[in-house]
Amino acid sequence: MKTKPFSICILFILFPVLLQAAGTHSVYNLRCEHEEEPLGIETPQPRFSWQIQAQQRNFEQSAWQILVADSPEKLQAGDGNIWDSGKNNSSSSVLVPFNGKELKAGQVYYWKVKSWDKEGNPSPWSLIHRFGMGLLSEKDWNNAKWIAWEKDRKDEIITTGLHGLTNVDRALKGKKTGMYRLPQFRKEFAVQKPVKRAVAYVSGLGHFDMFLNGDKVGNNFLDPGWTKYDKCALYVSFDITGQLQQGQNAVGVMLGNGFFNIPRERYFKLLASYGAPRLLMKIQIDYADGSTQTVVTGTDWKATESPVTYSSIYGGEDYDANKEQAGWMQPGFDDRSWDKALDTGWKTRLLSQRSAPLTVRDRIPTVRLFKNRQGQWVYDLGQNFSGIVHLSLNARMAQPVKLYPAELLNPDSTVNQSASGAPFWFGYTPKGNGAESWQPRFTYYGFRYVQVEGAVPAGQPNPDGLPEITEITGLHTCNSAENAGSFHCSKPLFNQTYELIDWAIRSNMASVLTDCPHREKLGWLEEAHLMQYSVQYRYNLARLYEKTFNDMRSTQAANGMIPTIAPELVEFEGGFKDTPEWGSTFIISPWYIYQWYGDTRLIETYYPDMQRYIDYLSSKADNHIIAYGLGDWFDIGPKSPGEAQLTSNGVTATAIYYYDVTLMEKMANLLGKPEDARQYSELAARIKQAFNRTFWNPSTRKYDRDSQAANAVALYMGLTTPENRQQVFDNLIANIRSRDNALTAGDVGYRYVLRALEAGGASDVIYDMNCKYDTPGYGWQLAHGATALTESWQAYGFVSNNHFMLGHLMEWLFSGLGGIRQQEDSFGFKHIVIKPEPVGDVREANASYESPYGRIVSDWKDNEKEFTIRVEVPANSRASVYLPSANDAQITESGIRLQDIPGIEYRKEGNKYIVITVGSGIYTFHAKKI
């Protein structure tokens, strides 16, 4: 008993020493190339990022050290035998490039990091993380072959897709094409020694599901992502160490068509075929004794027809459970009746799939079951989403069941696929032995309703003994990019709008940013930059944009033109082939990626190709004016929506051309190319002069036809002259007010309307525009039953009802209402701006965003007595917080007056704001009004 007080005394004496030894901060959330523990890295200099948890406010990193080793044991012992960076005096903690020994293909490496604070105190070493290199050259595939079950039909190869029934009939007459049987492959191999690590590198085209010893490998959907297959294909890397077993192992693969082979049957937006579905695989097994074994695809693999009897990315999928062969994925299966796989001899460039895979994100239950007027059963899932169904049933016979998904219903409550691609269905033929379940593997659709043919719901009259459905559940599939931000406020309409837009974003985040999850599934490029801020507030898309840019480069024309879609799986005509507001994603998005993530790689990699696109646009200009293309697509005019009606296409096309050139000047400076920067600066000045000479009317003091889009793009792009800027801003507001706050701008213009209004301090106008149910807009769509953002402001049924191109308000919800932005000269949110704008009847809002440095929070409440805001600023960054007050004496932080808090800087900005600059930490500010 006497020793206990002595022990406590010693503990108190040693506690400061122990605390100092442990450090007051730690390093966590380690990333390599934007991913936690990636496989398939192909860059020779992967980049490392980390975040810092600090106990004290105002934390700034002063130095870092990284160790990289080829085994965790060496790293644990402090031996960075691949790279020991030493102590680097730098605040960098985002995308720090590797600078060690050459990294080898197919090898896994281990790394850890420590950092020092500004007083020189070190953190503990981080936990050990790993990254795996991909296959860097053709020889790294160990002579793996592209194998197939059937030979290609040479006369059916269509590498540039055919679009439109007239073009298809002209080219193919009445011939059916792409009707290959869907194969499955298997191979057995032995493992006789303790395994250290095993990785499978797989590309199955169009899509594949891989199985090892009976279990699916990974939880990915529609691997690999679609590309322009004659230019490149993607492979996927899986760590299969835990699925191998000592002795015999069996690998099995099923293939679907995807965009690689689109059958001419049922619905198709386009027809394309690169040949029969095919597989390429290498399994690398590293043993504990240092030896290596490889298993690669070749003619020693066996192949046969799979139970998937029809597969089309546009038409649906059929599955016959009676064609299943029990145990075919397991060792010991008798495959003597199977055929030898064929060596296709096919070649294409191979790239590692670095974007996040598609997965099942949500399970959506049926909320209503009813019979339509035609006597068919319809399942209402209550939400329009991208995905597939999970079907459970009891069957006493092999009666085919068809499931027709759709977004909308006809007046007689039958499903309506007229605007989403018809006919499309999921077909399942049960074995008829009782309870069964199934879900499609190789296609998806956008839908809310499912109409049934050939079955009845369990518990309903069934005189014909049809299969009885026990459950239909929706499986929402989308890109599994990490959530980055959240938003909620006191106004239900804005919360509903947030969800409306978010469902459309998620439904169109596939291996490309699609326009819609049903009718087209194509990567229309204007959305990639116009919606980029909106989407990045919600999801981390750095890796998806890497793929998008490879897709654009693979389809850039010899003259430098960037088409409207990427990958360009089909060539459209006119403005649908080439429109500046679409192709300019190639210039704008790399700059936005740099702004958001501090990532310069897209700029560095694609700068010469970007220059070629600028040269192309210049060749299309007449005295620096570009006047072709689709313009402000789907604006609200007197006609049905389509090409711009209220704004001359020369306005938006020339404005985006000018914006491109100004960004090229910035990027040239970033890359240390002063002569390029000078030339782009001079070109921008000439474009600006020509724009104002052509579109500004000095007598009326208006641009073009004084549309919302025309005024907004001139303001946002900086095309107005200083003396006219206020007039143009007033014109924009006057146009909106004259229409009783109704919006008219479309796909291109509306983003810039919101940006110009927010920058001009007119969030009250944004509020008024977006609180309406009686004119087309978000409220109108909600009032008309939309559960995902629709293609038209008017929520027309004859166009898509799951489209994310008009979702620009998402950006304002975070940046304006929530108030999370960053300083103009900041990149990666190193210097944050918290500037919420309370408007209308919104009394509180909470927004968060996971920046490269950590979580940013703006959580505010406003009433007649005071404005309160809780702010979180991550370590190694800082923030400027705008408080709506003119009197610093009435502001406190955690109950202490500003004047009494050391280290806090603040200033007045006009008569509206006190701007407080703080380092990292959690702060609660109160600004009293009386």
N, C-alpha and C positions, 0 to 999 in steps of 0.2 A: 504493500500500500504506500510505503514511503517513496518508492521509486517513481510512481506515476507523476507527481508534481514536478520532479526533477526532469522527467522525459518531456513534459509539456514545456518546461522552461527552455530546455535545449532546442525544442522545435521552434519556439518563438525567436530564439536567437539566430537559428539557421535559416528561418523562413525568407528573409530578404536575400540571402545568398542563393538559396534554392530558386527563388523567383527570377533572380538575375541570370542564373545559369540556364533556366528553362527558356528565358526570353519573354518579352511582353507581347510577342506576336508569333503567329504560326502561318505556314504556307499550306494551302489546300486547293482543291479543284484543279488539279494539274491537267493540262491539255496538250496534245501534240497535233498540230494541224487542225485545230478547232474540235478535236474529238478526244474523249477520255482515254481510251486504250485502243488506238486504231490498228487495224491490219491493212495490208495492201498499200502502204505508203510508197510513192514512186519518185518523189523529189529527193535529190541527193542531199539537200539541206533542209530537213524538216524543222519546223519552228515550234518552240515551246512557250506555253503561257501558264500562268498561275495566278491565284488570288490570295489575298492576305487577310487574315483575321487578326485585328489589333485590339488590345484592351483599351488603349488610350485614343483620344481624339487627335486629329491632325497628323495621322501617320503618313510618313513619306519613306519609301524605300530608298536607301542610299547605295546599296550594292547587292549583287547576287552571285551565286556560284551554282553551276550545274555539273553533275557527274552522269556519264553514260557508260554502261558496261554491257558485256555480252552475256552476263549471267547475274541473277539476283544475289548470289553468294558473294561475288566480287564487289557488287555495289554495296551490299550490307557491310562489307569490310572496309569500305571507303576507297576502293580501287576503281577509279573511272578509267578503265583500260581503253575505252573507245574515245572518250573525251572528258578531260578535266579542265573546265573553263578557267579555273582559278577564280579569285575574287575580282569581279568586275564592278567598278564604281559607276553605277548607272541606276536610274529609277525604272528602267524598262522591265516590265513584267508581262508584256503581251507580244507574242510572236517573235521571240528571241531566236535567231537562227543557229542551228547546229554548226559547229566548226571543228569537227574532230576527224578521226580516221574514216576512210571510205566505208560506207555502209553497203552490205552485201545483199543481193536479192534473196528473198525467202527467209531471211534471218530475223529473229526477234531480239530486241534490245531493251534495256532497262535503264530508267533514269530517275533522278531525284534532284531536288533543288533546295537551297536555303537562301535567306535574304537577311540583310542588315537594315536596321532603322537609321534615322538621321543622326542619332547619338552614337552609332557604331555598335549597337547591341545585335547579336545574331539571333536568328530564329533557330529552333531545332531543324534537323533535316526533315523534309517532307516524307510521306509514305512513298514507297517505291511504285512507280508506274512503268508500263511497257508500251512499246510500239513495234509493229511488224512491217518489214519491207515487203513490197509486192514483187512481182516477176518483171524485171526491168528490161529484158530483151527476149527475142524469140528463142534463143538457146536455153533460157531459164525454164522453158516449158518442157524440157527433156523429151523433145520429139513427140509431144502429145498431138493427136490428130483430131480434126473436126470430124465427128462421126454422125451418121444418119441411119435411118432404117430404109428409106426409099431414096432412089436417085432423083436428082433435080430434073424437072421437065424444062428443058432449055427454052422452049417456045413460050413458056409462061413466066419467065423472069421479067419482072417489072420493077426496076430500081427507082424510077421516077414515077410516083404514083399517078394513077388516072383518076380524075375527078369529074363527076357529072355523068349522068346516064348517057347523054349523047356522045361524049368522048369515049366512054367505056364501050358502047355499042359499035362505034366507028372502029375502034381498035381491036375489039375481041369478037365482034358479031354476037352470036348467041352462045359462045363457048363459056362453060364454067371453068374457072381457074382457081388455083390454090387449094384444091380439094385433096391435099395429102392426108393420110391417116396419121393420127397422133401416136408417137412412139413412147415406149418406156425401155430403159436400158438397165443392165445389171453387170456387176463384176465382183468376183470374190478374190480375196487376198488374205495372206496369213501374217499375223503379228506374233513373233516368238520371243521377244525380249522386252524388258521394261521400257516404256515409252516416256521420253522427256517432253515431247511436244509434237503435235500433228496439226497441219493446216491443209485445208482443201481450197483450191482455186478453181472456180467453176464459172463457165459461161454456157448457158443453154438458151438457144434462140428459137422463137421469140422469148419465152419465159420458161423457168424450170422450178421444180420442187425436187430437192435432194433428200435422200433417206440413207441412214446408216444403221444397219442391224435392226431395221424395222421402225426406227424413229426418225421423224423429220429433223433435218439439220436447220437450226435457226427458226425464227418465227416470221421471216420475211414474206412479202406478198409481191407477186409480179416482178421477181428478179430475173434478169438484170434490167435496169432502166433502158428505155428505148432510145435509139440513136439513128443516125443515117448509116445503116449497117455496111454499106460498101466503103464508107470512110473509116468507121471504127465501130467496135463493139466493146461492151463492158464485161469484166469478170468480177466475181464476188469472192471475198476471202472469208473462210469460216475456221475458227479454232475447233477442231473435232477431237482434241485430246481425250476429253471425258467420255466420248461415245465409242472409242475403240475398245476392243476386248482382246485378251490374250487368246491366241488360236485363230480360227477362221473368222473373217469379217466379210460383210456383203454391203456394197454400195448400190443404191438404186436411184434412178432419175426419171421423172416424168416431164414431158415437154408440152407446151402449148404454143400457139401461133404468134400471139401478140401482133405487133406491127411488122414483124419479119415476114409473115405470110398471111395475107388477108383474103379469105375465101370469097368467091363471088356467090354468096348465098345469104339470104336474109338481108339485114341492113348493112350497108357499108358507106361511109363518108368518102372513102377513097379505096382504090385497089392498088396493092403493091405486093410483090413477092420476090424474095431473094433466093427462093428454093425451098426444099424440104426442111422442116425443123431439124436442128443439129446441136451437138453437144461437144464441148471441149472441157477437159478436167485434168488437173494434176493434184494428187495427194502427196504431200511430203511428210514423212514420218521421221523425226529425229529421235534416236534411241539414247538411253542414258549412258551407253558405252561410247558414244561419239559417232556411231555409224548412222547412215541415212538410207531410207528406203523410199522409192517413189512409185506411185501407181498412176498411170496416164491412160487416157482414152486412145483406143486403137481398134483394130479389127478383131482383137481377142475378146472384146466386149460382146455381149449378147443383146438382142433387141427383139421386141414384138409390139403388137398393137396394145395400147392402153385402154382402160375403160372410158376415157374421154373420147367420145365419138364425134364431137364437133366442138371447135374452139375458134372464136372470132372476137377480137377486141371490140368490134362494132356490133356483132350479131348475137352474142351470148355464148352459152356452153351447154352441151348435153353430156350426160354420164350414164352409162349402163352398168349397174352394179353386178349384173350377171356375167360380165366380162372380167371381173376381178379374178386374179390368180393368188390364192392364199399362200402366204409365206414367200412371195417372190423377192421381198426386200431382205430376207433372212439368209444366213449361211445354210448350205445344204439343200437349197431348192433345186429341183430337177428342171434345168432349163435346156434340155437336149432338143426340145421341139422349137426353141427360139432360133432366130436367124443370127448369123454373124453380122455385126455392125459394118457399115460401109464407110470407107475412107473417102470423104467428099473432095479432098484436095483443095478445099476452100481456104482463102487467105483474107484477112482484114487486119487492120491495126487494132491492138488490144490495149485497153486502159482499165485501170482499177476503178471500181465503182466507189467513189468517195462520198457521194451524197448519202444522206440517211435513207435507209430502205423504207419502202411502204410496209406498213403493218396494220393489223386490226386495232383501231384506237378505242372504239366504243361498241358495245352491244346494245342495240335499240329494240326494245320489246314492242310487240303489237299492242296498240292502245284501243283499237276498235275493230270489230269484225262484223261485216254485213253482206247481204246479198244485193247485187245490183238488179236493175230491171230486166236484164237478160238472163237472170237466174244463176249468175256466177258469183262465187264467193270472193270477197275482196278484203284483204288485210291492210289496215291503215296503221302505219308505224308512227304517225304523228310528226315526222321530221323529214324534210328533204335532205338527202345526204348522198355521198359517193360510197359505193361499196357493193356488197353481195348479200345473199341471204344464207341463213343456216336453217335447213329444213329437217324436222323430225316427224316421222310418220310410222304408222303401223300398216303393213300391207300383207294381203293374203294371195296376191298374184302380181305378176310382172307387168303391171299397168303403168304406162308412161304418164308422168305428171309434168305439166308445164306451168311455169310461174312467169307471169308477165309483169315486170316492174314498170312504174311510171311516176312522173312528177305530179300529174294532174288527172282529174276525172272529167269525163264527158258529162253532158246533162243527164244521161241515163245511168250515171255512176259506173260506167265501164271505164277502164283505164285509157288514158290519152297519151300516146307516144308520138303524136304528130310533130312536135317540135323537138323531140329528144332522140329521134332515130328509131324507125319502125321498119320491119318487125324485129324485136329483140326479146328473147326469152331464155330462162334457165330451164333445162329439161333433165329430169331424173327418172330412170327406170329402176324400180326396186327389185330386190330378189324375191320378195313375197314371203319371207319366212318370219315375219313379225316386226319388231321394232328396228328401225333403221334411221340413220341420219346422214346428211350430206351437205356440202357447201362447194360452190365453184372454186376453181384454182386459178384460171388463166384469163379472166375477163372481169369487168365491173361495169356499173351503170350509175346514173344519178336518179334517185327515185324516193318516193314516200309510200306509194301504194303497191300492193302485189295482188294481182288477179290470178286465180287458180283455175286450171283446167285439168280434169282427169282425177280429181280427188275431192274429198269433203273434209270439213273440220270435224275433229273427234266430237262425238256427242250429237251430231246432226243426223237427220234421216239419211240412210245409205242403202237404198234398195238394190243397187247394182253391185254392192260389195267392193266399191272403189277403195283405194288407199285412204286411210284416215289420218289427217294432219294433226299432230299433237302440239306442234309449235312452229311458228315462223318468226325468226329473229333477224333483224338487220345487223350486219357487220360493217361498221363504218371504217373504210380503209383510206389511209392517206399517208403522206410522207411523215416519218416519225421524228422530224426535226424537233429539237427541244423547245418547250415553252419558254418564252423570254419575258413576257409581260402580262399584267393583269389590270383590269379597270372595273370600277364600280362607282356609281354616283347615286344621288338621292332622287334622280329623275327616272322613273321607270321606262319612259320612251327611249332614252339614250341607252339604258341597259339592254333593252330589247333590240335596238339598232346594232349595238355592239355584238350581240349574239347572232343577229341576222347576217352581218358581214362576216363574222368569224366562221360560221358554218360554210359560207361560200368559199372563204379562203382555204379552209381545211379540205373541202371537197375538191379543190383544184390544185392542191399541193401533191403532185405525183412525182414521177421522175423528171417531169418538166412542170412549169407553172401553166396549167391548161386553162382554156377559156371556160370549158364546161366538162362535166364528168360523163357525158353520154354521147351527144350528137357528133362531137368533133374530137375531143381529147387532144387538141393540138396546142403547141406552145406559141400562141399569139404574143408577140414580143412587147407591145406597148404596155401591157399590164405589168411586165417585169420591172419597169422603171417607174411607171406612174403610181403603182401600188406598193412600191418597194418599202417606203417608210412605214406605211400602214402594216404591212405583213411583218416587217422586222421588229416592230414594237411587240408583236405577239410571239414570233418564232425566230430562232436562230437559223438563218438561211445561208450563212457563209459558204457552206459546203455545196448546197444546191446551186448557187450561182457559179461555182467552179464548173459544174457540169453544163449549165446553160451557156457558158462562154465557149466551151469546147463544141457544143452543138452549133453555135453561131459561126465559129471559125470553120467548121466542117461544111457549112453551106454558103460561105461567103463566095460571091461570084468572082470571076477573073478580073472584072472591072472594079471590084471593091464593094459592090452593092451587097447590103445585108437584107435578106428577104424578110417578110412580115412574120414568118413562123420559123422556129428552130426547135428540133431538127426539121429541115425542109423535106418532109416525107412526100409532099406533093407540090407541084408548081401551080399556083393560082394565076389569075390574069389581072391586068390593070392594077388598081390600087391595092388589091388583095395580094399582089405579088411584091410590090415595092411602095412603101409609104414612109416618109422620113420620120414621122412620129413613132413608128414601130421599130424601124432599123436603128434608131438612135439609142436604143437600149445598149448597143455595143459601145457607146461613148459614155452614157450617163451612169449606168449601173456600176462600172468599176470605180468611179469616183464615190458613189454612195457606199460601196463596200469599204472603201478606204475611210470614209467619214465614220461609219458605224463600228468597224472592227479594227481600224488601224492597219488594214491588210493591203499592201501595195502590190501583191503578186499578180493580180489580174492586169493592173496597169503595166507592170514590167513585162509580162508575157505577151500581151496583145497590143502593145503600143504601135508597132509597125502596121498591124492589120487595121487598127483604129485610124491611123493616118490614111490608109487606103480608102476607108469609108468616107472620111472627110473630103478627100480628093474627088471621090465619086459624087458626093453631094454638090461640090463646087462645079463639077462638070454639068450638073443638071440645072444650075442657077442661071438666070437671065438678069444680068446686072445685079447679081447678088440676091435676087429674089427667087425662091423656090415655090412653085405653085402647082403642085400635083399631089395626088394621094387621097386618102379617105377623110382627112381633116378631123374635126371634132365629132368623132363617130358617136351616133346615138344621142345627139342633142335633141332637145324638145322644140320642134318646129311644127309647121302646119301639116306636114306629111308624116307617113309612117317612119319610124326611126331607121337610120342607116347612115349614109354619108352626110357630112355636115350641112345643116340647113341655114343656120343663123350667122355663120362666120366663114369668110372666104378661106379656102384651104391654104392659100398663100400666107395668111396670117400665122396660123399654127405651124405650118411647115417651115417658114422662114424663121420664126421665133425659135423653134427647136434647133434649127441649123445654127443660129447665133449662139444658143446655149451650149451646143456641142463644141463650138470653136472656143468659147470662153473656158470651158472645162479642159479642152486640149491644151490651152495656154497654162493652166494650173498644173496639169499633169506633166507637161514638158519641163516646167520649173522643178517639180518634184523629182524628176529623173535626171536633173542636171543638164538640160538641153536648152540653153538660153537662146540660141538662134531660132529653134523651133518656136519657142515661146514668143519671141518677137514677131515672127511671121503670123502666128495665130492672133496675136494682139492687134496687128494691123488689119488682118482679114476681118476680125470682129468689128472693128471700127467702121469698116466699109459696109458690112452687112447692116449695122445699126443705122447708118446714114441712109442706106437704101430703103430699109423698112419704114423709117419715118417719112421719107420722101414719097413712098408709095401708098402707105396706109393711114397716115395722119392727115386729117383735114384741118388746116389752120383756121378756116372760117367757122366751122362748127365746133372745133376743138374736140374732135372725137376720132377714135380709130375705127376704120372699116365701117361696119354697120352698127357700131356701139353695142355689140353683144357682150354678155358676161364673159365669155371665153376670150374675146379679143382684148378687152381691157385687162383681164387677169394675166394673160401670158405676157403682155407688154410690161406689166408691173413686175411680175416674178422674175422674168429673164433680164430685167434691167434695161429694157429697150426704150423706156421713156426718157426724154430729156429732163434735166433737173427742174426747169421752169414749168414743165407740163405734168410732172408726176402727181401733184395733188389734184389737178383737174381730172386726170385719168382715174385716180382712186375715187373721187367724188362721182364720176360717171358710172363706175362699177356699182357703187352703193345705190345711186339713183335708179339704175336699171332694175336692181333687185326690189327696191321699195316700190317702184312704179307697177310692179307685178304682184303687189301684196305679198312680197317676200318669197315668191315662187322662184325656183331655180330653172334654168334653161340649158346650162352647159352640159356637155356630154362626157364621154369616156376620157378625152384628152383635157378638155377645159376645166372640168369641175375640180380637179386636184388644185389647179392654179388659182381658181376662185377662192378656195379655202385658204391657200397659202398666202395670197395677197391680202385677204381680209385679216387673217391672224397677224401678219407682219405689220399691218396698219393699225392694230389695236381695235379692230372691229369684230371681236368675237360675239358681240351682241347681235350682229347681223347674221353670223353663222347660226347662232341659237335660233333666231326667228325663222331662218330658211328651213331648219331641220326639225321644227316642232309642229309641222303641219300634217294633217291627215287628209285634207280636202284637195290637195294638188299633188301631182306625181312627185315622188321622193320616197324616203325611207318610211315615213309614217303611212303614206299611201299604200306601200307594199305590205306593211304589217296589217293595215286595215283590210286588205284584200286577201289575207290568209297566208301570205308568204312566210316560210320558216327558214329560207335561205335567200340571200340577195338575188334579185332577178336581173336578167340581161337588160331590160328596159326600165326606165324610171316608172313607166306606166303599169308595170307588172303584167304585160300582155301575155296571153296564153300561147300565142303563135311563135314565141321565141323562148329561149332557155329560161328556166326558173331556178337555176343554180349557177350563177355567174359572179365572179368577184371583181369585174372591171370597174364598177361604180362605187366601190367601197371606201372612197377617200376620206369619209368622215372618221374612220378609225384613227387616222393620223392625228386629227384635231382632238379627239377624245383623250389621247395621251399627251400631246404636245400643248394644246390650248387649255382644255378643261382640267386635265390632270397636271399639266405644267411641266412635264419632263422633256427637256431639250438639251442641246449642248452649245457651248460657245462657238461662234462662227469659225474661229481658228483652231478649234479643238478637234481631235480625231480619236475615235474609240471611247468617247465620253470621258476623256481625261479631265476636262473642265466642264462640269455639268451646269446647266441653267435650270432652276426650279422657278417657274413663273406661271402659276395657275391663274386662270381668268374666270372668276365667278360671274355667271351671267344668268339672267332670267330668274327662274325659281329654283335653280340648282343651289342647294344649301351646303352640300358636302360632296367630296369626291376622294377616291383612293386609287392611285395609279402606282404601279411598280414596273421596273424594267431591269433585267439582268444584263448589265453591261459587261464588257471584257474585264473590268476591274471588280465587279461585284454588283450586289443588288442596290438599286436606287429606289427610294420610296418618296412619294409626295402624297400626304394624307391630310386633307384640310377640311375645316368646318367654318361656316360663315353665318353670323347672325347680326342683329341690329346693334349688339354691344361690342363684339370683337371678332377678329379673324384669327383662327388658330391653325397652325400647320405643323405636322410632325414630318421631319425630313430624315432620311437615311442616306449618307454619303459613304461609298465604299472606300476602304483603305487605298492609299496611293493615288487618290484623285481628290478633286476639290469641287466646290459648287458655289454659284452665285444664286442666292435665294431672294426673290422679289416679293416683298410684302406690300399689300395695298394700303399704304399709310404715308402721310407726309410729315409725321412727327416721330422722330426716333425716341423721344422721351416716353412715348406710350408703348414701346415695344420691350418685351422681356423674353428671355430664353430660360426655360425651366425655372421661372420665378425670379430671375436675376436681370436687372436692367442691362441693356447693351453696353452702356458706358462702363459698367463694372466688370465686364468679362474680358480678360486678357486674350489676345490673339485673334479676336473677331474684328474684321474690317467691315465698315459699312459707309454708304454714301447715299445721298438723295438723287433721285432721277426725276426731274420735274416736280410737279406737285402731286404725283400719283403713287410713286414707289419709294421705299427704302430698300436698297440693294445691299444684302449682307453676304460677304464672302467668307466661307468657312472651309476648313479641311475635313477630313473624314470623321465620321461619328454619327450619333443619333441626337437630333435637336428637336425641341418643341418651342416654337415661337408663338407668342401671343401679341397681337396688335389691337389695342383698345381703340374704340371709335368714339367713346364719350368719357 
